[in-house]
Amino acid sequence: MKRSTLLLLMSAAAPSLALAHTPLFSCYDFGDNTILCEGGFSDGSSAAGVEIQVVDGSGAELIASEINQDGEIEFNKPQGAYKVLFNAGPGHSIEVDGKDIVE
């Protein structure tokens, strides 16, 4: 009886694993000193409110903000080396190096 209960619980949990979402985050340089980043999740859910940090080459925080209701954040391009960090919690973080954000 216990084995059948375990199998039933495992089969009930399997669909929730299929619904897991992966974070998506991309940044673009428009060439006018403006960086636009877009965030969301692979299941179509919104990333509104997700914490965004822009840090310089030494890790010092330059900007602390969040994704807006449109799934975006826009900021002035920092001078020198920088990274943009998307932090939606454990296992849902993405780091974009400024040198990879090109026009």
LOVO-519826 format. One record per atom (N, C-alpha, C): residue number from 1; residue in three letters; chain; x, y, z. Coordinates in nm, 4 decimals, padded with zeros to 6 digits, always signed. Layout:
% LOVO-519826
    i   aa  ch         u         v         w
  NUM  ALA   A         X         Y         Z
...
//
This chain:
% LOVO-519826
    i   aa  ch         u         v         w
    1  MET   A  +00.0825  -00.1201  +00.0000
    1  MET   A  +00.0000  +00.0000  +00.0000
    1  MET   A  +00.0868  +00.1263  +00.0000
    2  LYS   A  +00.1954  +00.1265  +00.0743
    2  LYS   A  +00.2808  +00.2443  +00.0804
    2  LYS   A  +00.3466  +00.2719  -00.0544
    3  ARG   A  +00.3836  +00.1675  -00.1239
    3  ARG   A  +00.4483  +00.1865  -00.2540
    3  ARG   A  +00.3527  +00.2507  -00.3535
    4  SER   A  +00.2281  +00.2106  -00.3547
    4  SER   A  +00.1311  +00.2695  -00.4471
    4  SER   A  +00.1030  +00.4151  -00.4106
    5  THR   A  +00.1053  +00.4463  -00.2829
    5  THR   A  +00.0865  +00.5856  -00.2410
    5  THR   A  +00.2035  +00.6713  -00.2879
    6  LEU   A  +00.3253  +00.6182  -00.2740
    6  LEU   A  +00.4440  +00.6904  -00.3194
    6  LEU   A  +00.4388  +00.7138  -00.4701
    7  LEU   A  +00.4003  +00.6129  -00.5458
    7  LEU   A  +00.3898  +00.6280  -00.6917
    7  LEU   A  +00.2842  +00.7314  -00.7287
    8  LEU   A  +00.1743  +00.7316  -00.6555
    8  LEU   A  +00.0676  +00.8293  -00.6819
    8  LEU   A  +00.1177  +00.9713  -00.6552
    9  LEU   A  +00.1889  +00.9895  -00.5452
    9  LEU   A  +00.2432  +01.1222  -00.5132
    9  LEU   A  +00.3466  +01.1662  -00.6158
   10  MET   A  +00.4327  +01.0740  -00.6585
   10  MET   A  +00.5338  +01.1082  -00.7584
   10  MET   A  +00.4691  +01.1446  -00.8914
   11  SER   A  +00.3662  +01.0737  -00.9319
   11  SER   A  +00.3002  +01.1053  -01.0588
   11  SER   A  +00.2247  +01.2370  -01.0507
   12  ALA   A  +00.1768  +01.2716  -00.9322
   12  ALA   A  +00.1087  +01.3997  -00.9148
   12  ALA   A  +00.2080  +01.5154  -00.9187
   13  ALA   A  +00.3304  +01.4921  -00.8730
   13  ALA   A  +00.4323  +01.5970  -00.8699
   13  ALA   A  +00.4999  +01.6162  -01.0050
   14  ALA   A  +00.5000  +01.5169  -01.0914
   14  ALA   A  +00.5700  +01.5245  -01.2197
   14  ALA   A  +00.5247  +01.6403  -01.3071
   15  PRO   A  +00.3937  +01.6685  -01.3191
   15  PRO   A  +00.3554  +01.7828  -01.4031
   15  PRO   A  +00.4101  +01.9157  -01.3539
   16  SER   A  +00.4262  +01.9314  -01.2231
   16  SER   A  +00.4793  +02.0587  -01.1732
   16  SER   A  +00.6244  +02.0779  -01.2157
   17  LEU   A  +00.6996  +01.9696  -01.2321
   17  LEU   A  +00.8368  +01.9817  -01.2803
   17  LEU   A  +00.8390  +02.0296  -01.4249
   18  ALA   A  +00.7417  +01.9876  -01.5032
   18  ALA   A  +00.7349  +02.0290  -01.6429
   18  ALA   A  +00.6995  +02.1768  -01.6557
   19  LEU   A  +00.6368  +02.2329  -01.5528
   19  LEU   A  +00.5964  +02.3731  -01.5567
   19  LEU   A  +00.7042  +02.4677  -01.5021
   20  ALA   A  +00.8188  +02.4137  -01.4653
   20  ALA   A  +00.9267  +02.4969  -01.4129
   20  ALA   A  +00.9643  +02.6033  -01.5152
   21  HIS   A  +00.9991  +02.7194  -01.4669
   21  HIS   A  +01.0344  +02.8258  -01.5610
   21  HIS   A  +01.1808  +02.8653  -01.5473
   22  THR   A  +01.2360  +02.8997  -01.6616
   22  THR   A  +01.3758  +02.9407  -01.6715
   22  THR   A  +01.3790  +03.0915  -01.6918
   23  PRO   A  +01.4682  +03.1622  -01.6219
   23  PRO   A  +01.4761  +03.3062  -01.6432
   23  PRO   A  +01.5372  +03.3382  -01.7794
   24  LEU   A  +01.4890  +03.4455  -01.8394
   24  LEU   A  +01.5401  +03.4961  -01.9671
   24  LEU   A  +01.5761  +03.6422  -01.9456
   25  PHE   A  +01.6944  +03.6826  -01.9908
   25  PHE   A  +01.7376  +03.8203  -01.9692
   25  PHE   A  +01.8369  +03.8590  -02.0772
   26  SER   A  +01.8096  +03.9689  -02.1463
   26  SER   A  +01.8971  +04.0184  -02.2533
   26  SER   A  +01.9096  +04.1693  -02.2421
   27  CYS   A  +02.0258  +04.2203  -02.2813
   27  CYS   A  +02.0503  +04.3643  -02.2774
   27  CYS   A  +02.0991  +04.4120  -02.4138
   28  TYR   A  +02.0643  +04.5374  -02.4469
   28  TYR   A  +02.0956  +04.5952  -02.5770
   28  TYR   A  +02.1519  +04.7353  -02.5584
   29  ASP   A  +02.2509  +04.7689  -02.6392
   29  ASP   A  +02.3118  +04.9018  -02.6409
   29  ASP   A  +02.2591  +04.9744  -02.7636
   30  PHE   A  +02.1899  +05.0867  -02.7429
   30  PHE   A  +02.1329  +05.1604  -02.8546
   30  PHE   A  +02.2302  +05.2608  -02.9149
   31  GLY   A  +02.3523  +05.2677  -02.8612
   31  GLY   A  +02.4531  +05.3557  -02.9184
   31  GLY   A  +02.4392  +05.5001  -02.8784
   32  ASP   A  +02.3411  +05.5326  -02.7973
   32  ASP   A  +02.3208  +05.6712  -02.7540
   32  ASP   A  +02.3404  +05.6845  -02.6030
   33  ASN   A  +02.4277  +05.5972  -02.5476
   33  ASN   A  +02.4554  +05.5936  -02.4041
   33  ASN   A  +02.3411  +05.5310  -02.3248
   34  THR   A  +02.2483  +05.4626  -02.3936
   34  THR   A  +02.1349  +05.3997  -02.3275
   34  THR   A  +02.1437  +05.2483  -02.3403
   35  ILE   A  +02.1256  +05.1810  -02.2277
   35  ILE   A  +02.1191  +05.0348  -02.2248
   35  ILE   A  +01.9759  +04.9962  -02.1888
   36  LEU   A  +01.9191  +04.9030  -02.2645
   36  LEU   A  +01.7861  +04.8500  -02.2371
   36  LEU   A  +01.8004  +04.7013  -02.2113
   37  CYS   A  +01.7457  +04.6555  -02.0997
   37  CYS   A  +01.7465  +04.5125  -02.0684
   37  CYS   A  +01.6020  +04.4653  -02.0567
   38  GLU   A  +01.5780  +04.3436  -02.1058
   38  GLU   A  +01.4457  +04.2822  -02.1009
   38  GLU   A  +01.4551  +04.1513  -02.0242
   39  GLY   A  +01.3575  +04.1264  -01.9386
   39  GLY   A  +01.3575  +04.0040  -01.8605
   39  GLY   A  +01.2206  +03.9394  -01.8572
   40  GLY   A  +01.2203  +03.8097  -01.8392
   40  GLY   A  +01.0981  +03.7327  -01.8273
   40  GLY   A  +01.1317  +03.5894  -01.7936
   41  PHE   A  +01.0342  +03.5016  -01.8100
   41  PHE   A  +01.0540  +03.3603  -01.7817
   41  PHE   A  +01.0033  +03.2773  -01.8980
   42  SER   A  +01.0629  +03.1607  -01.9158
   42  SER   A  +01.0333  +03.0758  -02.0314
   42  SER   A  +00.8886  +03.0291  -02.0363
   43  ASP   A  +00.8185  +03.0312  -01.9235
   43  ASP   A  +00.6780  +02.9909  -01.9240
   43  ASP   A  +00.5843  +03.1075  -01.9527
   44  GLY   A  +00.6433  +03.2242  -01.9862
   44  GLY   A  +00.5644  +03.3419  -02.0204
   44  GLY   A  +00.5306  +03.4300  -01.9017
   45  SER   A  +00.5687  +03.3905  -01.7818
   45  SER   A  +00.5364  +03.4724  -01.6657
   45  SER   A  +00.6240  +03.5975  -01.6612
   46  SER   A  +00.5702  +03.6987  -01.5981
   46  SER   A  +00.6352  +03.8289  -01.5918
   46  SER   A  +00.7529  +03.8293  -01.4951
   47  ALA   A  +00.8508  +03.9123  -01.5256
   47  ALA   A  +00.9639  +03.9339  -01.4352
   47  ALA   A  +00.9511  +04.0701  -01.3665
   48  ALA   A  +00.8333  +04.1324  -01.3750
   48  ALA   A  +00.8129  +04.2626  -01.3109
   48  ALA   A  +00.8483  +04.2526  -01.1634
   49  GLY   A  +00.9288  +04.3470  -01.1165
   49  GLY   A  +00.9690  +04.3497  -00.9771
   49  GLY   A  +01.0965  +04.2737  -00.9467
   50  VAL   A  +01.1513  +04.2019  -01.0450
   50  VAL   A  +01.2758  +04.1286  -01.0215
   50  VAL   A  +01.3889  +04.2291  -01.0010
   51  GLU   A  +01.4720  +04.2014  -00.9012
   51  GLU   A  +01.5841  +04.2889  -00.8660
   51  GLU   A  +01.6899  +04.2898  -00.9756
   52  ILE   A  +01.7346  +04.4104  -01.0104
   52  ILE   A  +01.8424  +04.4307  -01.1069
   52  ILE   A  +01.9499  +04.5150  -01.0400
   53  GLN   A  +02.0736  +04.4722  -01.0580
   53  GLN   A  +02.1873  +04.5511  -01.0104
   53  GLN   A  +02.2837  +04.5700  -01.1255
   54  VAL   A  +02.3421  +04.6885  -01.1312
   54  VAL   A  +02.4514  +04.7153  -01.2233
   54  VAL   A  +02.5708  +04.7414  -01.1339
   55  VAL   A  +02.6769  +04.6643  -01.1566
   55  VAL   A  +02.7973  +04.6771  -01.0743
   55  VAL   A  +02.9168  +04.7095  -01.1636
   56  ASP   A  +03.0142  +04.7793  -01.1071
   56  ASP   A  +03.1344  +04.8114  -01.1845
   56  ASP   A  +03.2310  +04.6937  -01.1825
   57  GLY   A  +03.3453  +04.7121  -01.2443
   57  GLY   A  +03.4438  +04.6049  -01.2568
   57  GLY   A  +03.4937  +04.5494  -01.1247
   58  SER   A  +03.4870  +04.6286  -01.0178
   58  SER   A  +03.5314  +04.5810  -00.8867
   58  SER   A  +03.4170  +04.5258  -00.8029
   59  GLY   A  +03.2958  +04.5264  -00.8601
   59  GLY   A  +03.1795  +04.4724  -00.7890
   59  GLY   A  +03.1006  +04.5744  -00.7102
   60  ALA   A  +03.1423  +04.7022  -00.7150
   60  ALA   A  +03.0691  +04.8074  -00.6441
   60  ALA   A  +02.9372  +04.8369  -00.7161
   61  GLU   A  +02.8317  +04.8478  -00.6397
   61  GLU   A  +02.6992  +04.8724  -00.6971
   61  GLU   A  +02.6888  +05.0135  -00.7545
   62  LEU   A  +02.6468  +05.0215  -00.8808
   62  LEU   A  +02.6251  +05.1500  -00.9470
   62  LEU   A  +02.4764  +05.1835  -00.9525
   63  ILE   A  +02.3950  +05.0819  -00.9777
   63  ILE   A  +02.2499  +05.0993  -00.9908
   63  ILE   A  +02.1814  +04.9823  -00.9223
   64  ALA   A  +02.0782  +05.0111  -00.8449
   64  ALA   A  +01.9918  +04.9087  -00.7865
   64  ALA   A  +01.8495  +04.9456  -00.8255
   65  SER   A  +01.7836  +04.8575  -00.8983
   65  SER   A  +01.6486  +04.8871  -00.9453
   65  SER   A  +01.5743  +04.7549  -00.9644
   66  GLU   A  +01.4686  +04.7587  -01.0442
   66  GLU   A  +01.3931  +04.6370  -01.0719
   66  GLU   A  +01.3299  +04.6442  -01.2101
   67  ILE   A  +01.2923  +04.5293  -01.2604
   67  ILE   A  +01.2238  +04.5197  -01.3897
   67  ILE   A  +01.0863  +04.5857  -01.3765
   68  ASN   A  +01.0488  +04.6674  -01.4748
   68  ASN   A  +00.9190  +04.7351  -01.4690
   68  ASN   A  +00.8053  +04.6438  -01.5185
   69  GLN   A  +00.6846  +04.6952  -01.5216
   69  GLN   A  +00.5670  +04.6168  -01.5618
   69  GLN   A  +00.5734  +04.5694  -01.7062
   70  ASP   A  +00.6543  +04.6358  -01.7880
   70  ASP   A  +00.6708  +04.5961  -01.9282
   70  ASP   A  +00.7828  +04.4934  -01.9458
   71  GLY   A  +00.8448  +04.4519  -01.8343
   71  GLY   A  +00.9529  +04.3544  -01.8421
   71  GLY   A  +01.0854  +04.4142  -01.8829
   72  GLU   A  +01.1046  +04.5440  -01.8564
   72  GLU   A  +01.2248  +04.6136  -01.9023
   72  GLU   A  +01.2873  +04.6973  -01.7917
   73  ILE   A  +01.4117  +04.7319  -01.8141
   73  ILE   A  +01.4810  +04.8335  -01.7352
   73  ILE   A  +01.5739  +04.9063  -01.8316
   74  GLU   A  +01.5792  +05.0360  -01.8188
   74  GLU   A  +01.6643  +05.1187  -01.9048
   74  GLU   A  +01.7518  +05.2048  -01.8150
   75  PHE   A  +01.8793  +05.2180  -01.8522
   75  PHE   A  +01.9708  +05.2997  -01.7735
   75  PHE   A  +02.0808  +05.3542  -01.8630
   76  ASN   A  +02.1504  +05.4574  -01.8126
   76  ASN   A  +02.2645  +05.5134  -01.8845
   76  ASN   A  +02.3825  +05.4175  -01.8735
   77  LYS   A  +02.4520  +05.4013  -01.9849
   77  LYS   A  +02.5669  +05.3111  -01.9892
   77  LYS   A  +02.6767  +05.3620  -01.8964
   78  PRO   A  +02.7220  +05.2780  -01.8032
   78  PRO   A  +02.8311  +05.3201  -01.7144
   78  PRO   A  +02.9635  +05.3307  -01.7897
   79  GLN   A  +03.0518  +05.4119  -01.7373
   79  GLN   A  +03.1872  +05.4219  -01.7911
   79  GLN   A  +03.2670  +05.3008  -01.7430
   80  GLY   A  +03.3535  +05.2478  -01.8266
   80  GLY   A  +03.4388  +05.1360  -01.7868
   80  GLY   A  +03.3651  +05.0026  -01.7827
   81  ALA   A  +03.4293  +04.9058  -01.7175
   81  ALA   A  +03.3745  +04.7706  -01.7091
   81  ALA   A  +03.2533  +04.7684  -01.6154
   82  TYR   A  +03.1517  +04.6898  -01.6527
   82  TYR   A  +03.0336  +04.6745  -01.5687
   82  TYR   A  +02.9634  +04.5430  -01.6016
   83  LYS   A  +02.8757  +04.5028  -01.5104
   83  LYS   A  +02.7921  +04.3847  -01.5288
   83  LYS   A  +02.6509  +04.4188  -01.4855
   84  VAL   A  +02.5535  +04.3512  -01.5481
   84  VAL   A  +02.4136  +04.3665  -01.5110
   84  VAL   A  +02.3692  +04.2326  -01.4520
   85  LEU   A  +02.3142  +04.2377  -01.3312
   85  LEU   A  +02.2734  +04.1177  -01.2598
   85  LEU   A  +02.1215  +04.1117  -01.2471
   86  PHE   A  +02.0636  +04.0019  -01.2937
   86  PHE   A  +01.9203  +03.9734  -01.2838
   86  PHE   A  +01.9066  +03.8718  -01.1714
   87  ASN   A  +01.8375  +03.9072  -01.0629
   87  ASN   A  +01.8301  +03.8184  -00.9474
   87  ASN   A  +01.6851  +03.7908  -00.9099
   88  ALA   A  +01.6340  +03.6770  -00.9580
   88  ALA   A  +01.4973  +03.6363  -00.9263
   88  ALA   A  +01.4969  +03.5249  -00.8220
   89  GLY   A  +01.6073  +03.5087  -00.7496
   89  GLY   A  +01.6145  +03.4082  -00.6449
   89  GLY   A  +01.7078  +03.2943  -00.6823
   90  PRO   A  +01.7258  +03.2009  -00.5893
   90  PRO   A  +01.8167  +03.0887  -00.6120
   90  PRO   A  +01.7827  +03.0109  -00.7399
   91  GLY   A  +01.8844  +02.9904  -00.8223
   91  GLY   A  +01.8640  +02.9173  -00.9472
   91  GLY   A  +01.8006  +03.0006  -01.0570
   92  HIS   A  +01.7724  +03.1270  -01.0287
   92  HIS   A  +01.7067  +03.2143  -01.1263
   92  HIS   A  +01.7831  +03.3455  -01.1409
   93  SER   A  +01.9141  +03.3356  -01.1473
   93  SER   A  +01.9990  +03.4542  -01.1616
   93  SER   A  +02.0757  +03.4486  -01.2933
   94  ILE   A  +02.0914  +03.5662  -01.3517
   94  ILE   A  +02.1666  +03.5774  -01.4774
   94  ILE   A  +02.2575  +03.6988  -01.4652
   95  GLU   A  +02.3790  +03.6832  -01.5145
   95  GLU   A  +02.4766  +03.7916  -01.5156
   95  GLU   A  +02.5150  +03.8205  -01.6590
   96  VAL   A  +02.5051  +03.9480  -01.6995
   96  VAL   A  +02.5439  +03.9889  -01.8344
   96  VAL   A  +02.6613  +04.0848  -01.8224
   97  ASP   A  +02.7726  +04.0483  -01.8827
   97  ASP   A  +02.8913  +04.1327  -01.8812
   97  ASP   A  +02.8722  +04.2471  -01.9800
   98  GLY   A  +02.9063  +04.3686  -01.9387
   98  GLY   A  +02.8902  +04.4854  -02.0232
   98  GLY   A  +02.9595  +04.4735  -02.1571
   99  LYS   A  +03.0716  +04.4021  -02.1637
   99  LYS   A  +03.1423  +04.3872  -02.2904
   99  LYS   A  +03.0632  +04.3019  -02.3897
  100  ASP   A  +02.9635  +04.2274  -02.3419
  100  ASP   A  +02.8786  +04.1471  -02.4301
  100  ASP   A  +02.7549  +04.2229  -02.4773
  101  ILE   A  +02.7365  +04.3440  -02.4265
  101  ILE   A  +02.6231  +04.4276  -02.4666
  101  ILE   A  +02.6732  +04.5216  -02.5741
  102  VAL   A  +02.6394  +04.4912  -02.6990
  102  VAL   A  +02.6931  +04.5670  -02.8130
  102  VAL   A  +02.5805  +04.6317  -02.8932
  103  GLU   A  +02.6179  +04.7297  -02.9726
  103  GLU   A  +02.5216  +04.7984  -03.0594
  103  GLU   A  +02.4741  +04.7069  -03.1691
//
